[in-house]
Each structure stands twice: as structure tokens, then as C-alpha cells.
């Protein structure tokens, strides 16, 4: 369940880089404001009091109906988007 985003609030996402035989697993998205399609890593919002690892596991379960194993933290990337 995606939380409502209020202006000025921080929205934290946990994304998963899945590579298999040199291919990256991504999902297609659409920016309706710009009218453009894009690809993004699998993942989604981190719920209140949920760890980023638990959020990734939940998102993979919801989106791919499978479980994650051998999760390795890569890094934090900060992006500030304005609309």
C-alpha cells in the first residue's frame, strides 16, 4: 500500500539491483507530466518503522511473487525531485 505523499514530506524508497548473466531486471514506468516512458529498478516505498531490507523483500514478493536471498547493501543515493 503506497502512502499518500504530502508536499514537503520525505518519501524513502528501497530499490533492488538484480543482475543475471549481465542483464539488469527493471520495470517500465511512465512520467505522465513529461509524457515519457522510463525504466527503473524493482522496489518501492519504505513503510514507517520498516527496514529497507524488509521493504525490498516485501516489494519483490508483491511485484515478482518470489523471495530475495543474499541481499547486499550497495549504497544510498539521494535525489531531490520537484514537481
C-alpha positions in Angstrom: 0.0 0.0 0.0 1.6 3.2 -1.2 1.3 6.1 1.4 0.0 9.4 0.3 2.7 11.9 -0.4 2.2 15.3 1.1 4.1 18.3 -0.3 7.3 18.9 1.7 7.5 15.4 3.1 10.3 12.9 2.6 9.4 9.7 0.7 12.0 7.0 1.1 12.4 4.2 -1.4 14.4 1.0 -1.3 15.4 -0.2 -4.8 17.0 -3.6 -5.7 19.7 -4.1 -8.4 19.2 -7.6 -9.7 21.7 -8.7 -12.3 21.7 -12.1 -14.0 24.1 -13.1 -16.8 24.9 -9.4 -17.5 21.2 -8.3 -17.7 19.6 -5.9 -15.2 16.0 -6.5 -14.1 13.9 -3.4 -14.4 10.3 -2.3 -14.6 8.8 0.1 -17.1 7.3 3.3 -15.8 5.7 6.4 -17.2 6.1 10.1 -16.4 2.6 11.5 -17.2 3.8 15.1 -16.6 6.6 14.8 -19.3 4.8 12.1 -21.4 7.9 9.9 -21.3 8.4 6.2 -20.5 11.4 5.1 -18.4 12.8 2.0 -16.8 13.6 1.8 -13.0 14.9 -0.8 -10.6 12.5 -3.0 -8.8 11.5 -1.7 -5.4 9.3 0.9 -3.7 8.4 2.9 -0.7 9.7 2.1 2.8 6.8 2.0 5.3 7.0 3.6 8.7 9.2 1.5 11.1 10.1 -0.9 8.3 13.8 -1.5 7.4 15.0 -1.0 3.9 15.8 -4.7 3.7 12.3 -5.7 4.8 10.8 -3.2 2.3 12.8 -4.8 -0.6 11.7 -8.3 0.4 8.1 -7.1 0.6 8.3 -5.3 -2.8 9.9 -8.3 -4.5 7.2 -10.5 -3.0 4.5 -8.1 -4.3 5.9 -7.4 -7.7 7.6 -10.7 -8.7 5.9 -13.3 -6.3 9.3 -14.6 -5.2 11.7 -14.2 -2.3 15.0 -12.5 -2.1 18.2 -14.2 -0.9 21.8 -12.9 -0.4 20.8 -9.2 -0.1 23.9 -7.0 -0.1 23.7 -3.3 0.7 25.3 -1.2 -2.1 24.8 2.4 -1.3 22.5 5.3 -0.6 21.6 7.6 -3.5 19.9 10.9 -2.6 17.7 12.5 -5.2 15.5 15.6 -4.6 12.7 15.9 -7.1 10.5 18.9 -7.5 7.2 18.9 -9.3 
